[in-house]
Amino acid sequence: MDRIRSERSMKHWKQSELGMKLGVTGQTVYRWENNTVVPGIEMLGKMADLFECTTDYLLGRSENRK
């Protein structure tokens, strides 16, 4: 999930900081970013809200952020 890493980096957040904002560990964020685990639907929605983009954008299904 390269877009999660990209969005996090644009905000200058560490994996642990994003994890805290979402109620998960930094290790979980690491796993998402390295395609070991796919975030669930609810978590994708939370990330989309946090990053102000669509879930399709986060999933790489769209080049359009909004």
C-alpha positions in Angstrom: 0.0 0.0 0.0 2.4 2.6 -1.3 -0.2 5.4 -1.0 -0.5 4.9 2.8 3.3 5.4 3.1 3.2 8.3 0.7 0.4 10.1 2.5 2.0 9.5 5.9 5.3 10.8 4.7 3.7 13.9 3.2 2.4 14.7 6.7 5.9 13.9 8.2 4.4 11.3 10.6 6.2 8.3 11.8 4.5 4.9 11.5 3.9 5.0 15.3 2.2 8.5 15.0 -0.2 7.3 12.3 -0.9 4.2 14.4 -1.7 6.3 17.4 -4.1 8.4 15.4 -5.9 5.3 14.1 -5.7 3.3 17.4 -3.3 0.7 16.1 0.4 0.0 16.6 3.2 1.3 14.5 3.9 -2.3 13.6 0.5 -2.6 12.1 1.1 0.4 9.9 4.4 -1.1 8.9 2.6 -4.3 7.8 0.1 -2.3 5.7 2.9 -0.3 4.1 4.8 -3.5 3.2 1.8 -5.4 1.9 2.0 -8.0 4.7 -1.5 -7.2 5.9 -4.4 -5.4 4.2 -6.3 -2.9 6.4 -10.0 -3.6 6.8 -12.8 -1.5 5.3 -13.4 0.5 8.5 -9.7 1.3 8.8 -9.5 2.4 5.2 -12.4 4.7 5.8 -10.6 6.2 8.9 -7.4 6.7 6.9 -9.3 8.3 4.0 -10.9 10.8 6.4 -7.5 11.5 8.1 -5.7 12.0 4.8 -8.7 13.7 3.1 -8.8 11.4 0.1 -10.9 8.6 -1.1 -10.5 4.9 -0.2 -10.1 4.2 -4.0 -7.1 6.5 -4.0 -5.5 4.7 -1.0 -6.1 1.4 -2.7 -4.5 2.5 -5.9 -7.8 2.2 -7.9 -7.9 5.9 -8.7 -5.4 8.6 -9.4 -7.9 11.1 -8.2 -7.4 12.0 -4.5 -11.0 13.4 -4.0 
